[in-house]
Amino acid sequence: MQIIDLHCDALLKLYEADGKIKFADAPELDTNRERLRKGDVKVQAFAIFIWPGMKAEEKFQAALDQVHWFYEDVLGNNPDMKLIRDWSDIDALQEGETGALLTLEGVDAIGNDLKKLSVLHRLGVRSVGLTWNNANLAADGAGEPRGGGLTLFGREIVAFNNEHKILTDVSHLCERAFWDVIEEADYPIASHSNARAVRDHVRNLHDEQAKALWAKGGMTHVVYCPAFIREAEQVTIDDLIRHIDHFCSIGGEKHIGLGSDFDGITDKVNRLSDASMQQNLINELLKRFSEDQVKGFAHRNFLELMPR
């Protein structure tokens, strides 16, 4: 069953390796081309991520360097990897092709300059998360004790996203900033977050947050990070499915997707350690849900709700 995965950090690994590994088959990459094909991943989102501790004057160049490896290696060396520049490009993918969607995880790279976001949009970015866990000039992240909402600059970013049909990603935001985004954004999503009712972790969403996101036509993409799934030494696919069960129980069946966070996590769910194993999750879901429901989680919900 074809999968749309809304989050991975392969670009960070390619950037840090500086050409020493190849996207096609590097064993260091959970989401290399070979593994994506084996896992039947039809669309993979590739995040641009900048470590908060990097010098401010170096951050935008680091973002551009990650975009370089996206075009040079992910797309340039693999003709079957196709850039998703317009949302309709997903519908146009042919048999044997995999869509590659460029996203931005935290806007640290642009500082206070919206023109830099415009450049990244022109280069293909179609989803923007305002923060990682830290605070920046747009908002406070989930790890910032202050818990502040969107700044005026953050609101300008959301307005830019709305104008250009860019998704505004609420994963990693603190609660107050989340509610500001829900108020402002036309296309909100959570690219990689689970249910806080199942696992009480600051990176997960309360039921009220999930429902508000869905009410605006957004989606919650469950994440495979064990720490966000269950507090246990070994975390299983069944543990992850409990989050999907819960979201369904509060009305989210048509708003659930997948956001693995492969290449951004070191601990892994048993039998779900890289993109080649995505079908293990699908097979377990099919034991509990109808084929129609599982197709929704795997790809169709996103296809029906993405911007048009």
N, C-alpha and C positions, 0 to 999 in steps of 0.2 A: 504494500500500500504506500503510495507516494506521500512524502512528508515535506512540510514547510517548517523550517527551524529558524526562529527569529533572533537567535543570539549565539555567537561563538567568538573566541578571541584569537583565531588563527593569525590574523594580521599582526598582532603584537609579537607572536613568536617569530614570524617571518622577518619583521623589522629588527628584532633583537639578534636574529641570526645573520642579518645583513648579507643575504644571498648564499649562505653556506648550506641551507636546506631548500628543498624544492617542494612546492605545494602538491605536485602530482602524487608522490608516494612517500614523503618523509615520515618515518615512524614516530618522530617527535610530535607530529600533528594529529590530534584526535579527529580533525575534520579535513584530512587531505582528500584529494580527488578520488583516489581509489576507495577510501572508506565511505565517502559520500555515495558513490555509485553502488557499493555493496549494501548500504543501508537504505537505498531507494529514496534519497533526499532530493527532492525536485527543486527546492529553493533553499539556499542557505544565506542567512544574513551574516555579514562580516563586520564586526565592530572596530572602529578606530578608538583606541583607548590610550590615554596619557596618564602616567603615574603622577599623582598630585605633588610629589616631592621634586619633580623636575623643575629646573630653573624656568621662570616664566617666559624669558626671551627665547627659550628653546622649544616650547611646547607646540607652536604652530608648525614649525619645521618637522617635528616628530610626527605630527598628524599627516603632513604632506608625504613624508617618507613612507608611512603605512599605505597611503593611497598609491604611491609609486609601486610598492610590491604587489598591491591588489591588481594593478593594470599590467605590470611587467611579468609577474609570475602566475597568479591565480587565473587571470584572463589570457595573458599573452602567450603562455606556454601550454594552454589547455583549451583548444578550440571549442570543445563541447561545453565549457563554462561561459555562460552568456550574461552580460551586464543587464540588470534590471534598472533601467533609467526612468521609464514610465510604468505605472502600475499595470497597464495593459500588456506590457512585455511578458508578464507572468503567463497570461492567457495564450501568448503566441509561442511559448516554448514547445519545441518539437520533441519527438521520441529520442531519447539518448542525450538530450541537453539538460543541463542543470543551471538554474538561475542563480546569479550572485548579486546580492543586495547589500549596498554599502550603508552602514549606520554609524552614528557617533554616540559614544558612551561617555557623557559628561562634556560640557562645553568649555572646560579649562583652556583648551587649545586656542580659543578665539579671544581670550581676555575680555576686553570690553568693546570689541570691534565687530559689529554685525556684518561688515563687509567680508570678513573672513568666513563667516557662516555662509554667505552668498557664494563664495569661491568653492567651499566644500559641497554646497548644493549643486553647483555647476559640474563638479567632478563626480556627482552621482549619489551623494548622501540623501537618503529618503526617510530616515528615522533619526530623531535626536532625543537623547536623554539629557536632561539639564545638568545632572550631577552624577558622580560616582558616590561613594559613602561620605565624602568630605563636603565642606561648604565651598562655594565659589561665588563669582560675581552675579550669578543668576538665581541661586537658591541654596538652601541647606540640604545636605544629603542625610541618609538614614543614620549615619554615624556621628553627626554633629549634635552635641547636647543642647545647643541653643534652640534648635528646631524651628528656625525661621522659614517664612514662606517665600514666594517669588519676590524678587526685587523688581524695580521698574525695568531694568535690563532684561530680567527673566521674562517679563511680560512681553517685551519687544520680540524676544526670540519665539515665544509661542505664537505671537501674531504673524511673524515671518513664516513659521511652520504652517499655520492655517492658510496663508495666502498661496503657498506653494504645494499644498496637499502633502506635507511632510508629517509623518507620525510624531507625536510628542510622547516620549516614553517615560512612564512614572516609576519604573523599577529604580531603586536606589534613592528616591526622594524621601525626605522626612514627611510626617503626616500632614503638617500644615501646608507644605509646598504641594503635596499631592492634591489637597482640596482646592488650592489656587489653580492648579492645572485643570482640574475637572471643570472649574468655572470658566476658564479661558479657552481651552483647547477644543478645536473641532474634530481632531483625530487622535484622541488619547489611546494609548495601549500600555500594558505591562509586558515587556519583552521576555522577562525571566523572573517570575515571582510566584510563590506558592500561597497556601491558605494559612493564615495565622491561627485560625481556630484549630487546625491540626498540629501545627508546629509553631509555638509562640517565639518567633524570631523577628527582629526588627526589620529584616528584609522582606518579610511576607506581608500580605494584605489582610486587614480586618474584613469581615463580611460586608460591613457598610461601605468600605472602599471598593470592594469588588463589584457590588451591586451598582454603585454610582458610576463606575467605569463602564459597565455593561449598558446602563441606561443611556449613555452617550454614544453607544455603538462601538465601544472599545472591546478589547480582548485581554484575557489573562493567559499568558503562555507559561505553563508550568516548567520549573527549572530542575535540572538533575543534580544540583549541588546537595550532597548528603546532609550538610549542616542545616539546610533550609527544609529538609524533608522530615527528619526524625533525629532525636538525640539518642544515638546508638552507635556501637562500634561497627556493626555491619548494617547497611541500609539496602533494602531490596526494591525491586520493581513494584511489588505489592504495596510497599510503604509510599511510593510515589503516587500510585493509583488512588490511595486514600485522599489525596488532595483533589484529584479529579472528581472522585465520588462526592466529596464535600461541596465543591463548586457546583456540581450538578444538583445537589440537594437544595441549594439556595437559588436556583433558577439560572445557572450559567451554562447550561449544556451547549447552547449555540455560540458561546463566547469563549470557549476554551481552545487553546492552541499549545504548541510546544516551543520551548526556548532553552535548549540544552545547557548552554554555557560551557560547552566543550572547549578545551584549550585555555579556559579561564579558571578551571577547578583542578585541584590535585587529587583529592579524594573522589572516588567514583561509586556509583550505585552498582551493586553486584549484577553482572550480565548486561551492563549498560555503560561501558567504559569508553567507548568512542562511537563515531558516527556509523560504523559498520554494523553496530548492534542495535540500531534504532528499531529494526523489525521485531526484536525481542519484546520491546514495549508494546508494539502493535499487537503481537500475538497474545500477550497477557490481557490487553484491553478487550480483545475479541472474546475472551472467556467470560467477560462481565457485562459487556455492552453489545448492542447490535452492530452489524457492519456499517450501517448508515451513521450511527452515532460516532463510531471510531473514525470513519472518513471525515466527519466534521472536525474532530480533534486534530487529526493528522494534517489536514490541508483545507477542507472545504469551508470551514468557518471563516478562515482568513480570506479566502477568495471571495466570499460573500460580503465581508465587512470592510475590506481594504478600500482606500479612497478611489473614487472614480471621477 
